[in-house]
Every structure is written in C-alpha cells, then in structure tokens.
Amino acid sequence: MLRYLTAGESHGEYLAGILEGFPAGVKMPAGYLAAQLNRRRTAAGRSARQALEKDEFKILAGLDRDITTGAPLAILIKNASRKVPPPSSLPRPGHADLPGMLKYDTMNAALIRERASARETAMRTALGSFAMRLNELLDIEVNSRVTNLGGLCGLTAASAAQELLRARNAGDTLGGEFEITFSNVPAGLGSFEHPDRRLGARLAAAMLSINGVKGFEIGGGFALAAMRGRDAAGWPELSGGLDGGMTNGRELTLRCAVKAVPGLRAGSPATDLRTFRKKLSVSETSDTTAVFAAAVVAEHAASLEIAGALLEKFGGDSLGELAPRVDAWRKKTGKILRKL
Ligand SMILES: Cc1cc2nc3c(=O)[nH]c(=O)nc-3n(C[C@H](O)[C@H](O)[C@H](O)COP(=O)(O)O)c2cc1C
C-alpha cells in the first residue's frame, strides 16, 4: 500500500512529508523533484510570495545516491516566508477559518489558516513527483491543461496572461477549470469489489482535497446526465478511461473546477467572532488564480493514486519486480483490447 502524510504550517520553518510503500530501484534524475516544485511555484497567476519562496528541499530518508531503497521517503521543504499572520478573530469568508475556529475552539483564525493554507500542496507535489517518476518508468504519461479561466475558454498563454493582468489590476481573482490525462494506463487498476477500492472514488478524493477544487468529472462527467441510453455507442469515449471503478485501457481523463481565490486585496465583508461587528477581512497579497498551480498539484496527487493502484495490482518491492509484471499484463490484455 502506498500512503503518505504531510505536516507543517504555511509560515513555519518547514513542511514535512513521508511517502511509504514506494518501491526500491526508482532513479530520480537530478533536478526532477525541483523541476516539479518549480512548475507549481511559478504557475501563472501566483502572488509575490512565490518570488520569495525557493522551495529548497532535503530528502532525509529513502534514497541512496538518487535511487529509492524501498524505505519510507522523508522530505523537508523550507519556508522562506516566515511572517506568521497576527492573531485575528475575524474569519475570512471562503476559507477554512470559520469552521476551523469552531472545530478547534479558538478565537484565532491565524492558527487555522496556517495549516489550511495551500502551501501544503508544495509537499503533495514533492511526494507526488516520486509517483510521477514511477509511472513514467512504466511508460504512463500524465499531462494537464487549463481549459477555462474565469469563464474564458480556448486559452493561449497570451490571452491567459492578459486576463490575469486585467483581474489583478481590478483587485479581483479568477477561478477556472483544468483537465488531466493519463495515457497508457494498464487496464484493470482499481476495483468494483468495494466502494473504497473504486479508482474513480480515490481520484475524486485526491482532486477534491486540493484547496479550492469544487467540482470533479471523469470523462463525459456532468454532460452524461443528458445522454440517452441509445447513445451508448459513445460510451467508450465518454467513460474517461474508467468503468466500474477500474481502468479500461483507454486514456484516463479527469476534469476539475477551481473556485476563484477568496482572498481579495481590498478584503471581503466578514464578522468578528468576538464582537460580532461587521468588518472587512484582512487584505492580503493573494494569488490572482489558483487554477494553473492547482493543475500541477493535481497531476501529482492523481499520480499518487495511479501509482498506488499499480502497486496494489502488480505488487513487488522493487521496480525490477514490478516492471516485468506490468509488461506481461499489457501483452496479455493488449491482445484483447487491440481487437475492440
Ligand atoms: C496552489 C493554490 C494556491 C492558492 N492560493 C490562494 C491564495 O493566494 N489566496 C487565497 O485566498 N486562496 C488561495 N487558494 C485557495 C484556498 O487555499 C482555498 O480556497 C481555501 O483554503 C478554502 O478551501 P476550499 O476552497 O477548498 O474550501 C489556493 C489554492 C491552491 C491549490
């Protein structure tokens, strides 16, 4: 079983993460993990904080000269920004502040936002880059693209940049949608035998656990609701690579909707929990959109689920043990799938 844990606050000294159950013999090329962290950090629409953050990391355990040993991987990422927000009894709308303050019985929203912050997704990206590398060595390719920014589709880098600049200048923020595809995924990953073994459910949990992700679709997704049974000929394309909780050998397609970043430069109307007075919640330097960074995080979070499902199906403690099993399975299932 592949499992992971993260710890650390947004402005604490470090983020920490552990990935357990990862096989031995996976070579992490120099710069691989740093490149993935950079993709997240420098994604379009991010705030000035990202210029400060360097995402310097240390791999404390589980690697021997860049090759995984099968032992738990332990990673630390340094936070460059250490300016902890001052105590505040004003929960910011659209954030974890209010339910978190009620849950942990505190009048200090800063305690909640420190851990609820999407800074945590840097560690998920770091841990997920091991899964991405394993999948890659098994010839599985993951890609993501932003398909909608604040309602604008058919984006180019230039039109996205222009839209972001317009929003930033207006002190506003944007949501959007992204799509993730995995190609060459072996058929039969996941299971219909029990709800928590359905791969679609696991992928949904992985995507919806990313801060700000509010919608999730597989393949045809919500559009399937309007489809007639007679259109069943289209089902293979619309299934998005998953049927009955299992991969079916086709490309896996996931889509997510990300809400507009709730933190506004000018603040938002909020109610102080001590005085019950209405005030503007603290103004902050926020990202203009999280959709581009969230797409990168999602590639990694989904890669962890795919790698976990591969390890469950094929087992093995090393890549050397796993890879021939995957090859043999592809040959066997390919004989059928190619004829369909
Ligand atoms: C990579 C990333 C960066 C984000 N940056 C910000 C930000 O700068 N300001 C903000 O208000 N929300 C930001 N968000 C979104 C919030 O973290 C998120 O909306 C908030 O934690 C509430 O959680 P929920 O929307 O999942 O309920 C970001 C999300 C992600 C994935």
The ligand as a MOL file (V3000), in Angstrom:
LIG
                    3D

  0  0  0     0  0            999 V3000
M  V30 BEGIN CTAB
M  V30 COUNTS 31 33 0 0 0
M  V30 BEGIN ATOM
M  V30 1 C -1.8950 26.2530 -5.2650 0
M  V30 2 C -3.0050 27.0240 -4.6020 0
M  V30 3 C -2.8040 28.3490 -4.2390 0
M  V30 4 C -3.8060 29.0740 -3.6070 0
M  V30 5 N -3.5740 30.3800 -3.2770 0
M  V30 6 C -4.5320 31.0920 -2.6490 0
M  V30 7 C -4.2980 32.4520 -2.2810 0
M  V30 8 O -3.2410 33.0080 -2.5420 0
M  V30 9 N -5.2930 33.1150 -1.6150 0
M  V30 10 C -6.4810 32.5240 -1.3240 0
M  V30 11 O -7.3420 33.1570 -0.7470 0
M  V30 12 N -6.7440 31.2430 -1.6770 0
M  V30 13 C -5.7930 30.5090 -2.3260 0
M  V30 14 N -6.0320 29.2120 -2.6850 0
M  V30 15 C -7.3530 28.6410 -2.4060 0
M  V30 16 C -7.5890 28.4370 -0.9400 0
M  V30 17 O -6.4870 27.7770 -0.3640 0
M  V30 18 C -8.8640 27.6780 -0.6770 0
M  V30 19 O -9.9060 28.1970 -1.4060 0
M  V30 20 C -9.1890 27.7610 0.8120 0
M  V30 21 O -8.1980 27.0180 1.5210 0
M  V30 22 C -10.5540 27.2380 1.1700 0
M  V30 23 O -10.6120 25.8860 0.9070 0
M  V30 24 P -11.7220 25.3050 -0.0330 0
M  V30 25 O -11.9020 26.3040 -1.1130 0
M  V30 26 O -11.1050 24.0380 -0.5330 0
M  V30 27 O -12.9450 25.1030 0.7730 0
M  V30 28 C -5.0420 28.4660 -3.3160 0
M  V30 29 C -5.2540 27.1200 -3.6840 0
M  V30 30 C -4.2460 26.4090 -4.3250 0
M  V30 31 C -4.4740 24.9770 -4.7060 0
M  V30 END ATOM
M  V30 BEGIN BOND
M  V30 1 1 1 2
M  V30 2 1 2 3
M  V30 3 2 2 30
M  V30 4 2 3 4
M  V30 5 1 4 5
M  V30 6 1 4 28
M  V30 7 2 5 6
M  V30 8 1 6 7
M  V30 9 1 6 13
M  V30 10 2 7 8
M  V30 11 1 7 9
M  V30 12 1 9 10
M  V30 13 2 10 11
M  V30 14 1 10 12
M  V30 15 2 12 13
M  V30 16 1 13 14
M  V30 17 1 14 15
M  V30 18 1 14 28
M  V30 19 1 15 16
M  V30 20 1 16 17
M  V30 21 1 16 18
M  V30 22 1 18 19
M  V30 23 1 18 20
M  V30 24 1 20 21
M  V30 25 1 20 22
M  V30 26 1 22 23
M  V30 27 1 23 24
M  V30 28 2 24 25
M  V30 29 1 24 26
M  V30 30 1 24 27
M  V30 31 2 28 29
M  V30 32 1 29 30
M  V30 33 1 30 31
M  V30 END BOND
M  V30 END CTAB
M  END
